[in-house]
Amino acid sequence: MNLLIIEDDAICTFINNRVAQTSGIFNHVHSVKNGKEALDYFQDIAAGYGNIPAPDIILLDLNMPVLNGFDFITALRQLSFPNKENISIIILTSSNDSLDHQRARALGVDKYLLKPLSVNELQTTIFSLDKKVWKKSLKCA
């Protein structure tokens, strides 16, 4: 399974990478600093550049410079590439604002988690997602 972490804070990125690697779920973890870098990554996938693997899961911060999490989701929905509909988006943020929860739900986000992320929380979240994601993780084990 492949994970894309979209996070502007270097310490949070380090911790989230460590948690993801320790979880034993992911074969590949890639990180970018904001929504714009993530869109560039997906545009490369859509264009077929190199052998860039599409992520199965996105861990997405909401409050970032350049392009925030909500604007990233809106822009991602407009891109076209194979299996886009199979990508699960997990918001990982410090915002416990009910309006952010509602907006995430309206955008079709799969889960909404508060920082900091733990190995147990990540594993539980991944295993609670849609069965297609669970089946992928079983194949990787």
HELIX and SHEET records of a PDB file:
HELIX    1   1 ALA A   10  SER A   23  1                                  14    
HELIX    2   2 GLY A   35  ALA A   47  1                                  13    
HELIX    3   3 GLY A   69  GLN A   78  1                                  10    
HELIX    4   4 LYS A   84  ASN A   86  5                                   3    
HELIX    5   5 SER A   98  ALA A  106  1                                   9    
HELIX    6   6 VAL A  119  SER A  128  1                                  10    
HELIX    7   7 LYS A  131  CYS A  140  1                                  10    
SHEET    1   A 5 HIS A  28  VAL A  32  0                                        
SHEET    2   A 5 ASN A   2  ILE A   6  1                                        
SHEET    3   A 5 ILE A  57  LEU A  60  1                                        
SHEET    4   A 5 SER A  88  THR A  93  1                                        
SHEET    5   A 5 LYS A 111  LEU A 114  1                                        
END                                                                             
